[in-house]
Amino acid sequence: MTHQTHAHRPSRRTMLAGTAAAAAMTTAGSMAAAPAAQATGTDPFDPGAYTASHGLRFESGFPAPVPSKRSIDFRVSTDQVKTFPPSFRVMLPEGYADTERTYPVLLLLHGGWGMFLDWTERGGNAVGATAGQDVIVVMPDGGGGSFYSNANFPRPGLEANWETFIIEQVLPFVHDSFRTDPSRMAIAGLSMGGFGSLALGQKYDSSFLSVSAYSGPADVTAPGVDATIALAPLADAQNGYWQTTNLPGAVWGWPASDVRFQYDPLSNVERYRGKRLFLRCGDGLNPDLHKIIEAAPDIAAQLGLSIAKIQADVTEIGVKPTNVDFHDALDAAGIEHDFAVWPGHEHDWDTWNRAFAEDLPGIMAALRA
């Protein structure tokens, strides 16, 4: 549910430092902010076109335009998140500056041990997949292991209210700063972000027309899922913030308190009624893993398999039954949804990029875009 397989990649801090350095040249000499909602003809890649609001304070070097990705990056400080200054990327549709229209919004969530650049820089193909699509994509930090909930039991002074940050700060800022239509929003995510999509999609059921989860666990009480969520706050330490990470149990307590059921997809099936709901996962049964089981112990070396690859199999094997149980509960309630298990697919970007590409036409139709 949390670990993702990637090729070698720079650290979170290295990538953020590079983004800030590039932005510093762009922001030099820029004037004070323009009106909150951008008018036609405003250069969306002008850092001076934005005013911090909703409790967000821009960090030095931000906003940072990334025109090659149709994006603007924001790094902020906020009283809601004290573990590290969170960031978010806003990716615009082609031709945004030349129109007067408003656009729907897709909130796209990263997985555990991840960050806001995952969908565009660290394996995800969101830039290519959304080319030609009339939608604003918002990709926020969600903490390395928050499962998109506020931390109910943080260390003193290390608030980690990721849910509040995204729902009450990032999205309102985006609606104020860009030409959006708040009545047309969708949410999607992978792994931990798939759970976040299902959790926030039903918790804020009037906000999202479409809810999508790729390899997202759908039952907080399932074997392995509860322990993963308990331990997940330590992901921030692995991401480089070991001095300010929260401890196991910070999200819902350990053992978990009943607050978890506010987020649990399986406990809130009825709240998905009337929404477009898209669910994809693999079975984790990669043919290479079968060969390991059937052959000699040294077969892994002969096949060039890595521990991370095997872990991707095992993780997806754990996710699948929660999706099947959720699918069965939706069927029993007569709630429409689009569900499939892909044989041989693992907990990796091949699965998630394929799912996003297959999902996107349905998202756009639900958003009337």
N, C-alpha and C positions, 0 to 999 in steps of 0.2 A: 504493500500500500504506500510505501514511502520511498524506498530507494529506486532511483532511475538509472538505466544504463546509458552511458554517453561515451563518445570518444574523448580523448584527452582535451581538457578545456581549461581556460584561465580561471582563476579564483574569482569569487564575487567581488572582492575588494579591488583586484586588478582591473576588472571590467568597469567598475564604477569610477575608478581613478581615471581611466582612459576616456570615459564619457565626459567626465567633468572637465578634463583638460581640453578636449575638443570644443566643449561649450564655452570655455573661458574666452577663446578667440572670437567666438560669435557674439558673446554678450558684451564684449568691450565696447564702450561708448553707446550702448543702447539706452533709449529714453525710458521714462516711467511707463507703467502699464496702460494699455488701451482699455476701452469699455469691456465689461465682463463677457458678454456674448459677442463673438466675432462677427463683424459685418462683411458683406461681400467685398472682395478686393483686399481685405486685410491679409498680410502675409502670415500664415499660421506658423511659419518657421522663424519668425522674429521673436526672440525671447522676451522682448519688451511688450508683447501683446498679451501678457498674462499677469493677473493680480492674485496673490495668495489669498485664500479665503477659507471659511469653514474650519478654522482652527489649524490650518496647514501653514507652515512657514518654510519658504524656499531655502534650501541649503546653497552655499556658495557654489557658483558655476552652473546653477540650474535656474530656469528651464534650459534644457540642452536639445537643440534641434538635430534630428537625424533624417535629413531629406531622402537619403538613399533607401530608407525603410518607411518612408511616408509617416514618420513618427516624431514625436516630441517626448523627451524624457523629463520627469520631474522627480527630484529627490527632496524630501521634506523632513522637518522635525514636527512632532505632534505630541501633545500630552497623552494621547491614547496609546502610543507605542514608545517605550523607553529602552527596549533591548538594542535597537540600532535605528538610525534614520532610514525609514522605508522609502521606496521609490515606486514609480509606476510609469508605464509607457502608454501613450495615446497614439494609436495608428489611424491615420485619416484615409478616407477614400480618395481615389484619383480624381482630380478636378475640384476638390473641396473648395479651394480659394476662389474659384471662378463661378460659383453658383450662389443662389439665394436660398436654397432649400435647406430643410432640416433633415437630419439623418437618425436612423435607429442606432442603438448601442448594443454591442456584444461585450459582456464581461467575461474575459477568458482567463482562467485560473491555472497556475502552475502546480506541480506536484510537490511531495515532501522532499526535503533537502534541496529545494529549488529556489528560484528567484524570478523577478519580473521580466527578465530577458529570455527565459527559457523558450518561449513560443516563437521567438524571432532570431535568437543568436545561438542557442545551445541544443539544437536538435529539431525544434519545431519549425514548421513550414507555413506559419501564419501569413507572412508577407506574400508569398506566391499564391497561397490558397485564396486569399481575399482580393487579389488583383482584379479590378473591374467590378467589384462588389460595392454597393452603396451602403456602407455600414462603418461606423466608428468603433474601433476595437480598443477596449481598455484592459490593460494587463498589469495588475498591481502586485507588489510584494504581498505575500500572505503569511510571512514567517516560515522558517524551515520546517516546523512541525506543529502548527497551530490547529490544523484541520478546519481552518476558517471559522473558529469559535474564538470568543474572548477567553483569555486565560482567567479562570475563576479563582485560582490559587497561586498567583505569581509571588516571586520574591519581593520584599518591600522595595518600592521605588523602581521596579522593573515591570511596569504595566505592559501588557501585550494584548491589547484589545483590537485584534485584527479584524474581527467582524465589524465593530464600530468604525474603525478606520476606513474600511472599504465602503460600507453602506451609508455612513453618515458624513464622511469627509470626501473621499475620492470621487464617488459618483456625483454628489452635489456640486463639487468643484468642476467636474467635466461638463455637467449640464449648464453651469454658469459661464463657462469659458469657451465652449464650442456650440455650434448650432445643432443641438440634439433634439430628439423627440422623446422625452422621458416616458411617454405612454407606450413606446415600442422598444422594449429591452429583452435581451436573451442572456442566458448564463450557461457556460460550458467549462469543462476542465478535465484534467487527466489525473489519475491516481488520487492523491490527497485532494487535488483540485476537483476531481470528479465527485468525491464525497462532498466537497464544499459547494459544488453546483447543486447537488441534490438537496443538501441541508439548507442552504440559503434560498434556493429556488422554491422550497415549500414554506420556509419560515417567513419569507417576504413574498407570499404567494400572489399578491396583487401587483408586484413589480415586474415579474418576468413572464413573458408569453411562451418562451421556449426554454427547456431545461435539458442539458445534455451531460452525460458522464461517460468517460472513456476509462475503463479499468478502475472505476471508483467503487470502493466498498459501500455496501448498502445496508449494513446491519451492524450497529455499534456493539452488539453483544456477541458477535460471532467469534469463535476461537481465533486468537491471534490479532484480531482487529482491536479489541479492548486493550491488550498489552501494548500494541504498537502505538495507539493514541496516548497511552500513559507515558511511554518513553520518548515520544516524538519531540518534545521541547528541546531535547539535547541536540537536535539537528542544527540549531543556531550556533552551538559551540563548534560543530564540524564545519560550519560555513565561515568560521573565523571570529565569531563573537563569544568566545568562551568565557570572558569575564562578565558578560551581561546576559548569559543564557539563563533561562528558567530551568527548574528541576523537574524530574519525572513527576507526573501527577498535576502539573500546573494547569492543564486545560480543564479537566473536570474532577480532579481529585484522584487518589489512588488508595483504596478502591474507588471506582468512579461513582460520583453522585448522580442523582436522578436528573440533573440539568441536561445530561447527554440526550435524554429522550426528546428534548425540544428540537434536536438536530437530526435525529435518527430517521432515515428514509422509511424503513420498514414499519416504524411506529406511527407514521404520519401519511399513510398511503392515500387517504381521502383528499389530502390537500393538493394532490397532483391532478385532480379531476379538472378537465377543461383546458389543460395545458398541452402543448406539444412536448412529448417526453421521448428522448433518444438515449439508448443504452447500448454500449458495445464493450466487449471484453474478449480476451482469448481464453483458451483452456490451459495454456502453459505447457502443453505436452509437445514440446518441440522434438522433432525426430532425433536430434542429436542427444537429447536427454534419454530417449529410449535406447540409443546405442550404448550409452554409459551403463544403463541398468543391465543390458543384455550381454555386454562384453567385459573384457578384463579391466581391472582398475586403472591401467595405464592408458586406456583408450582416450581419456580426456586430453592428455598431452598430444597424442597422435592427431586428434581432431582440432587442436588449437583452441579448446574451449576455455573460458575464463570463469572465475568464481562469480563475477558479476552477471555473466550470461545465465549460469545455473540459478542464481538468485532471482533473476527475472522470470524464469520458469516457475520457481517455487512461489513467488509473490502472486503471479497471475493465477496459479492453482488455488491460492487462498481467496482471491477476489471472486472467482467465478461462482462458487456456491451462494455467496451473498447476493449476487446479481440474479441468479436463478430463483432464489427465494423471493426476492423483491418482484421479479417478473410474475411469479405465481400469485403473489398477493395482489398485484395490480389486475391480473386476469380475473381472480376471484371477485374483485370489487367492480369489474366491468369498466376499468379505466384504460383508455386507449394509450398505447405506447409502442415504440419501435425498438425491438430488442433482438440482439443476435450474439451468439458466441462463435468466435472464429477459431476453428481448429488450427493448432500449431502456432498460434500467435502468443507472444510473450508480453511481459510488462516493459515495453520499450517504445521508442519513437516510431518504429515501423507500424506498430499497432495504432498509436495515437494520431500520427499524421494521416493514416488511411481513414481513421474514424472521423477526424475533423473534415477531411475532404468529402467524405460521403454525407456527413451531417449538414454541411454548410448550405446546400440548396434548400433543405427543409427549414433551417433557421431563417433564411432570407424570406421564404414564403410566409412563415409565421409572423415575421416582422413587417410584412406587407411592403417589402423593398424590391 
